[in-house]
Amino acid sequence: MGPAVRRRSRFRRVLLWLALWIGLGLFFASEAAIRQYPGGGRSLPWADALTINIPFYLLWALVALGVLGLCRLLPIAGGHQARNSSLHAAGSLLFASLHLLLAEAAFHGVRAWRGREVDFGEALGFSFRHNFHVNVLTYWAVVGAWHLLAYYRGLREKELVASRLQEQLARAELAALRMQLQPHFLFNALHSISELVYTDPAAADRMLVRLSDLLRQSLETNGHQEIRLEQELEYVERYLEIERMRYSDRMRLQMYVDEFTLDAAVPTFLLQPLVENAIIHGVGRSAGPCRVAVRTRREGDELYLEVENDLPPGTGSAGRPDREGVGIQNTRARLEQLYGGQARLDLEIRPSGIALVRVVLPFREPDADRHVSRG
C-alpha cells in the first residue's frame, strides 16, 4: 500500500469518525427540539439544540480517542479481566467528568461571547446532573464497540490463518503424492531398461532416449498441478513406447480419444500411473497377448477418462477389488485434494476378466485455472 493510498484511507476513517459523532449530535438535537415537557414547557429551538448538541458530541469525538487508547492498553477480553474491568469503571467516571468539564468550559466561552452571564459552577453542576450518566453510558458504548470490532478482526485473522494453513497443507499433500507417483514410474522404467541392457542393447538405448524425453517433458510442467489432456496423453504415449519395447510380443494398445476433450484440464501425471497399473497387472502377468485400452470422452460438464486392461484367467472375482495399489490410492487422494466431491475414481473387475479404472472430472478449459500448463 503506497503513501497516497494510506493517506486516503486515513482521511476516510477520520471522516467516518466525525460523521458518527455528528450523527449522534443531530439525533439528540432533534430529540431536544421536539420534546414535549409536562405542563406546557417549551422545547429548545432548533438553533439552540444544534448549537448545544453538535459541539457536545464533536468533543466526544476527541475524548473517545483517549478511550480507544485505554482499550488497547486494558482489553477486557483475555487475561486480567477483573483488573481491567475495574480500571475501565474508574475510567468511565474520569472520562465522563473530563468531557463535561471541557464541554461546559467551551459553552461558558460561547455564552460570554454572546453576552450571557451564567455562573460557571452552577452551569457545571446542572450539566453533571443531566448528562453525567449519559456520558458514562457513552464511555461504555465506545469500549463495547472497540471490543466488538477487535473480536471481529481477530475472528477474520483466525479464518485467514486457517485458510492459509489449509492451502499450504493441501499443496504439501499434493506435492507429496506427486513425488510418490513419479519415482514409482521412474524406478519401474529403469528396471525395464536394465533387463534389456545385456539381451538387446539397441532396445535399451532407445528406451533410455524415450525416458530422457519423457523426463524432460515432465520438468516443463514443474509447479503446475494441471495440464491439458493432450499433453498428458503425450506423456502416456512416451511411456507406452518404453513399455512396448519390453512387451512388444504381448501388449496390444488401443487408444480411443475424443478430439473435443484434448483441451480439457487434467491433473499432471494422472493417466500415467493408471496405465502403468494396467500393464503391471495385465500384460506383466499374462503369458499371451493382453489388451490395454485408453478412452476419453465428454458427457455434459464432465470429462471421462478410462483405462482398461485384460486380466490373466482366474485373477480375482467380479466387482470391486479388496485391495488397491499405491498408484490408485494416491491418484484418488490427489483428486480429492484438487476437486473435492466434484471428481471420482472407480475401479472394478468385470465378469469378462477385464479391469476398468474410470476417472470423472469436471470439464473445464485450461485457462480457467492459473496453475494449468499449456505445454
ZILINSUL-V603326 format. One record per residue. N is the residue number from 1. RES is the residue in one letter. SS is DSSP state (@ for helix, = for strand, . for the rest). PHI is phi in degrees with one decimal (* if undefined). Layout:
BEGIN
n={N	N}
res={RES	RES}
ss={SS	SS}
phi={PHI	PHI}
END
This chain:
BEGIN
n={1	2	3	4	5	6	7	8	9	10	11	12	13	14	15	16	17	18	19	20	21	22	23	24	25	26	27	28	29	30	31	32	33	34	35	36	37	38	39	40	41	42	43	44	45	46	47	48	49	50	51	52	53	54	55	56	57	58	59	60	61	62	63	64	65	66	67	68	69	70	71	72	73	74	75	76	77	78	79	80	81	82	83	84	85	86	87	88	89	90	91	92	93	94	95	96	97	98	99	100	101	102	103	104	105	106	107	108	109	110	111	112	113	114	115	116	117	118	119	120	121	122	123	124	125	126	127	128	129	130	131	132	133	134	135	136	137	138	139	140	141	142	143	144	145	146	147	148	149	150	151	152	153	154	155	156	157	158	159	160	161	162	163	164	165	166	167	168	169	170	171	172	173	174	175	176	177	178	179	180	181	182	183	184	185	186	187	188	189	190	191	192	193	194	195	196	197	198	199	200	201	202	203	204	205	206	207	208	209	210	211	212	213	214	215	216	217	218	219	220	221	222	223	224	225	226	227	228	229	230	231	232	233	234	235	236	237	238	239	240	241	242	243	244	245	246	247	248	249	250	251	252	253	254	255	256	257	258	259	260	261	262	263	264	265	266	267	268	269	270	271	272	273	274	275	276	277	278	279	280	281	282	283	284	285	286	287	288	289	290	291	292	293	294	295	296	297	298	299	300	301	302	303	304	305	306	307	308	309	310	311	312	313	314	315	316	317	318	319	320	321	322	323	324	325	326	327	328	329	330	331	332	333	334	335	336	337	338	339	340	341	342	343	344	345	346	347	348	349	350	351	352	353	354	355	356	357	358	359	360	361	362	363	364	365	366	367	368	369	370	371	372	373	374	375}
res={M	G	P	A	V	R	R	R	S	R	F	R	R	V	L	L	W	L	A	L	W	I	G	L	G	L	F	F	A	S	E	A	A	I	R	Q	Y	P	G	G	G	R	S	L	P	W	A	D	A	L	T	I	N	I	P	F	Y	L	L	W	A	L	V	A	L	G	V	L	G	L	C	R	L	L	P	I	A	G	G	H	Q	A	R	N	S	S	L	H	A	A	G	S	L	L	F	A	S	L	H	L	L	L	A	E	A	A	F	H	G	V	R	A	W	R	G	R	E	V	D	F	G	E	A	L	G	F	S	F	R	H	N	F	H	V	N	V	L	T	Y	W	A	V	V	G	A	W	H	L	L	A	Y	Y	R	G	L	R	E	K	E	L	V	A	S	R	L	Q	E	Q	L	A	R	A	E	L	A	A	L	R	M	Q	L	Q	P	H	F	L	F	N	A	L	H	S	I	S	E	L	V	Y	T	D	P	A	A	A	D	R	M	L	V	R	L	S	D	L	L	R	Q	S	L	E	T	N	G	H	Q	E	I	R	L	E	Q	E	L	E	Y	V	E	R	Y	L	E	I	E	R	M	R	Y	S	D	R	M	R	L	Q	M	Y	V	D	E	F	T	L	D	A	A	V	P	T	F	L	L	Q	P	L	V	E	N	A	I	I	H	G	V	G	R	S	A	G	P	C	R	V	A	V	R	T	R	R	E	G	D	E	L	Y	L	E	V	E	N	D	L	P	P	G	T	G	S	A	G	R	P	D	R	E	G	V	G	I	Q	N	T	R	A	R	L	E	Q	L	Y	G	G	Q	A	R	L	D	L	E	I	R	P	S	G	I	A	L	V	R	V	V	L	P	F	R	E	P	D	A	D	R	H	V	S	R	G}
ss={.	.	@	@	@	@	@	@	@	@	@	@	@	@	@	@	@	@	@	@	@	@	@	@	@	@	@	@	@	@	@	@	@	@	.	.	.	@	@	@	.	.	.	.	.	@	@	@	@	@	@	@	@	@	@	@	@	@	@	@	@	@	@	@	@	@	@	@	@	@	@	@	@	.	.	.	.	.	.	.	@	@	@	@	@	@	@	@	@	@	@	@	@	@	@	@	@	@	@	@	@	@	@	@	@	@	@	@	@	@	@	@	@	.	.	.	.	.	.	@	@	@	@	@	@	@	@	@	@	@	@	@	@	@	@	@	@	@	@	@	@	@	@	@	@	@	@	@	@	@	@	@	@	@	@	@	@	@	@	@	@	@	@	@	@	@	@	@	@	@	@	@	@	@	@	@	@	@	@	@	@	@	@	@	@	@	@	@	@	@	@	@	@	@	@	@	.	.	.	.	@	@	@	@	@	@	@	@	@	@	@	@	@	@	@	@	@	@	@	.	.	.	.	.	.	=	=	=	@	@	@	@	@	@	@	@	@	@	@	@	@	@	@	@	@	@	.	.	.	.	=	=	=	=	=	=	=	.	@	@	@	.	.	=	=	=	=	.	.	@	@	@	@	@	@	@	@	@	@	@	@	.	@	@	@	.	.	.	.	=	=	=	=	=	=	=	=	=	=	.	.	=	=	=	=	=	=	=	=	=	.	.	.	.	.	.	.	.	=	.	.	.	.	.	.	@	@	@	@	@	@	@	@	@	@	@	@	@	@	@	@	@	.	=	=	=	=	=	=	=	.	.	.	=	=	=	=	=	=	=	=	=	.	.	=	@	@	@	.	.	.	=	=	.	.}
phi={*	-77.9	-59.7	-62.9	-65.7	-63.4	-64.6	-64.3	-64.9	-65.5	-64.2	-64.5	-64.8	-63.1	-62.9	-65.0	-63.1	-66.6	-63.4	-59.8	-74.7	-65.3	-60.3	-63.1	-62.5	-64.2	-61.9	-74.5	-66.4	-64.5	-64.0	-70.1	-77.3	-107.1	-65.3	-104.7	-91.4	-63.0	80.4	80.2	-61.8	-84.6	-80.6	-71.1	-62.4	-57.0	-62.4	-68.8	-61.8	-69.9	-62.9	-83.2	-79.9	-63.3	-62.9	-58.2	-86.4	-65.7	-65.7	-63.7	-59.6	-78.2	-65.3	-64.8	-61.5	-66.8	-63.9	-63.0	-62.0	-67.0	-64.5	-67.1	-76.3	-127.2	-67.6	-74.3	-71.6	95.7	-78.3	58.9	-63.6	-63.0	-63.0	-67.8	-65.6	-65.5	-66.2	-67.6	-61.4	-66.5	-63.4	-62.8	-68.4	-67.8	-70.4	-62.9	-69.6	-60.7	-63.4	-66.6	-65.0	-65.6	-64.4	-68.9	-63.9	-66.5	-65.8	-63.6	-64.7	-65.3	-64.3	-65.1	-65.2	-87.5	80.8	-105.9	-92.5	-133.7	-64.0	-63.3	-63.8	-64.5	-64.7	-67.9	-63.3	-60.6	-64.1	-64.3	-64.7	-97.9	-123.1	-63.1	-65.2	-64.8	-65.8	-62.7	-63.9	-64.0	-56.4	-69.1	-65.3	-64.6	-61.3	-64.0	-63.6	-63.3	-68.1	-64.9	-67.1	-64.1	-64.0	-64.2	-62.3	-62.9	-64.2	-65.0	-65.2	-64.8	-63.7	-65.9	-63.3	-62.8	-64.8	-64.9	-64.5	-64.8	-64.8	-64.6	-64.1	-61.8	-64.8	-63.8	-66.8	-63.3	-63.5	-65.2	-64.1	-64.8	-67.7	-75.1	-71.9	-68.4	-60.8	-57.2	-67.3	-61.2	-64.5	-67.0	-65.3	-65.5	-64.1	-63.5	-64.7	-62.0	-70.5	-98.8	-57.6	-93.9	-84.4	-148.7	-58.4	-63.7	-65.0	-62.6	-63.9	-63.1	-65.3	-63.7	-63.3	-63.1	-64.6	-61.8	-62.4	-66.4	-67.0	-62.4	-66.7	-68.5	-68.0	-67.2	-105.1	-56.9	92.8	-103.9	-79.2	-131.5	-138.0	-71.1	-60.2	-58.8	-70.6	-63.0	-66.6	-63.4	-59.5	-61.5	-64.5	-65.9	-64.0	-66.5	-61.8	-66.8	-70.8	-64.7	-64.8	-80.1	-117.5	-59.7	-90.1	-123.0	-84.7	-115.1	-100.9	-129.0	-121.7	-121.8	-111.5	-77.4	-62.5	-78.5	-102.0	-65.3	-89.8	-70.4	-85.7	-135.0	-61.6	-61.2	58.2	-76.7	-79.6	-56.4	-66.4	-71.6	-66.1	-60.3	-61.6	-64.3	-69.4	-62.4	-87.8	-107.4	-60.8	-64.4	-110.7	-102.5	-82.9	-110.0	-58.9	-138.9	-96.3	-127.6	-124.0	-122.5	-129.5	-134.8	-160.3	-116.8	-129.1	64.5	-97.6	-122.3	-108.6	-107.7	-123.8	-128.8	-124.6	-127.9	-147.5	-74.8	-111.1	-60.7	-56.4	80.4	-88.4	65.2	-126.1	-63.2	112.1	-86.1	-65.9	-69.6	-126.2	-120.2	-73.3	-61.3	-61.3	-67.2	-63.0	-66.7	-65.0	-63.4	-64.2	-66.6	-63.3	-63.8	-67.4	-78.8	-124.3	63.5	-80.9	-82.4	-128.3	-151.7	-131.5	-119.9	-126.1	-143.2	-107.9	-86.2	-58.2	-78.3	82.2	-123.7	-97.7	-129.6	-112.8	-120.9	-111.9	-118.1	-123.1	-66.5	-83.4	-153.3	-77.6	-58.4	-65.9	-73.3	-134.9	-73.2	-97.8	-94.2	-88.2	-97.8	79.1}
END
